[in-house]
Structures are given as C-alpha cells and as structure tokens.
Amino acid sequence: MENEQQQTNEQVEEKQTNFNEFIANELNDVLTKQTEQTETRPSFKFEEENKIYSITVQEKEFGKWTDSESGVIKKIIPVIVEDAEYNWWLNVKNPIYGDVVKGIVAGQRLFKVMRQGSQQNTRYTLVRD
C-alpha cells in the first residue's frame, strides 16, 4: 500500500514538473513574441475620422493577442504608414480583417483604409480606387 502511494506521489510530482516546464516555455514564447511584435513598434492609430490612410502590409507573420476575459482575438499586423512602421491591431471578427487577408492572398499589399466611429463603434472601410 505504501509503495502504491509513493508511486502515485511520484506520478503527481512528474506531472507537476512537466506542467511547470510547459508553462515556463509558454511564458518565454509569450514574452518573446510580445517583444518582437508589440514593443518594437507603436500601434497605428487612425487619428482623424473619415481620413483615408494608405497602409502597406509587410511580408511578416501576424502576431496574435487573445483577451483572457472575453476571448476576443486580435491579430497584430505589421504595416507601414507614411514611411513609419507600426502594428495594426485588428479583431479577427472585424470584416475588414477578412478583406485584408483575401487581398494579401491575391497579391495586394497596399490598402486604403478609412475609420469611422470610435471605441466599440469603430468601423474600418476599405476604399477602392
């Protein structure tokens, strides 16, 4: 009986050790990606409502951020606006995200975008020539 208890304790300790290693690696990945994606570039702000901004999507992988409380997923898109590098944060449920991805797949890198509204009422519109 004592031997079985010892084996059970060892299994629990091994699982805990494996989990601790896993979570430490995850934390390292999160910190590394945050440093690469968010700390090196400012977030792009559409300062003026109804102004058309020319945004060039860079050929770099998008970052991903998930709100731990609401589960909202945002993609962090590396872009260039007026010769400056930024991150453009887009909710994956925002229709413009799908339009941008489809455009990139079709070979488009330059997008003309206009913002309307603010905060939860923000709407982005792709402006076609």
Secondary structure as GFF3:
##gff-version 3
##sequence-region A 1 129
A	DSSP	alpha_helix	2	34	.	.	.	ID=ss1
A	DSSP	pi_helix	35	39	.	.	.	ID=ss2
A	DSSP	beta_strand	52	57	.	.	.	ID=ss3
A	DSSP	beta_strand	63	66	.	.	.	ID=ss4
A	DSSP	beta_strand	73	81	.	.	.	ID=ss5
A	DSSP	beta_strand	84	91	.	.	.	ID=ss6
A	DSSP	alpha_helix	95	105	.	.	.	ID=ss7
A	DSSP	beta_strand	110	116	.	.	.	ID=ss8
A	DSSP	three_ten_helix	119	121	.	.	.	ID=ss9
A	DSSP	beta_strand	123	126	.	.	.	ID=ss10
###
